Amino acid sequence: MAVYKIFPSKDATIYSNYPSENTGMDAILELSSGYTILSPNSSARILIQFPQDQIQSVIQNKVSASFSASLQMYLADAVNLADNYSVEVFPVYQQWDMGTGKYGQSPIETNGVSWTNAKPSSSWQTTGLPVGVV
């Protein structure tokens, strides 16, 4: 069984408590929902984009039968995790910019994706195709 690795072309975390902050250059991707110690009633969601040409190349040139795909991420730090939890994954149909911000940067960077914007001065679309973000 062959393994083909495709690495993301861009990624970012978006935070409900910091709706205009961009974290496109942060080394950590954060996922949280609901209560956290530092930010009650907040959510953090991860956006990841993979190069479509690499995905198509593997499917067209390397795969000859059924296949499976998985996303492998590593835990950097965790506090008070439940024994069981689930993560939902949705496609994002809207183009977004990674940006150059980092979490906690002062002043915050707003040149990329955030909770409210897909791109600078371009809000997430909430009608039509689902964006999986808002």
Residue pairs with C-beta under 8 A, 6 or more apart in sequence:
2 62
4 58
4 62
6 50
6 51
6 54
6 55
6 58
7 50
8 48
8 49
8 50
9 49
9 50
9 51
10 24
10 47
10 48
10 49
10 98
11 24
11 29
11 46
11 47
11 48
11 49
11 98
12 22
12 23
12 24
12 26
12 29
12 46
12 47
12 96
12 98
12 99
12 112
12 113
13 23
13 26
13 28
13 29
13 30
13 31
13 44
13 45
13 46
13 47
13 103
14 23
14 44
14 45
14 47
14 113
14 114
14 115
14 133
15 21
15 23
15 30
15 39
15 42
15 43
15 44
15 103
15 115
16 42
16 43
16 44
16 115
17 39
17 42
18 108
18 114
18 115
19 114
19 115
19 116
20 108
20 110
20 114
20 115
20 116
20 117
21 101
21 103
21 105
21 108
21 109
21 110
21 114
21 115
22 99
22 100
22 101
22 108
22 109
22 110
22 111
22 112
22 113
22 114
23 99
23 101
23 102
23 103
24 97
24 98
24 99
24 100
24 101
24 109
24 112
24 113
25 98
25 99
25 100
25 101
25 102
26 101
26 102
26 103
28 76
28 103
29 46
29 48
29 73
30 44
30 46
30 103
31 44
31 45
31 46
31 87
32 42
32 43
32 44
33 43
33 44
34 41
34 42
34 43
35 41
36 42
37 79
37 80
45 133
47 92
47 96
47 113
47 133
48 71
49 92
49 96
59 67
71 89
90 130
90 132
90 133
91 130
91 132
92 131
92 132
92 133
93 129
93 130
93 131
93 132
94 118
94 124
94 125
94 129
94 131
95 118
95 119
96 112
96 113
96 118
96 119
97 111
97 112
97 113
97 118
97 119
97 120
98 112
98 113
99 109
99 110
99 111
99 112
99 113
99 120
100 109
100 111
100 112
101 108
101 109
101 110
101 111
101 112
102 109
110 117
110 120
111 120
112 119
112 120
113 119
116 123
116 124
117 123
117 124
118 124
118 125
118 131
124 131
124 133
124 134
125 131
126 134
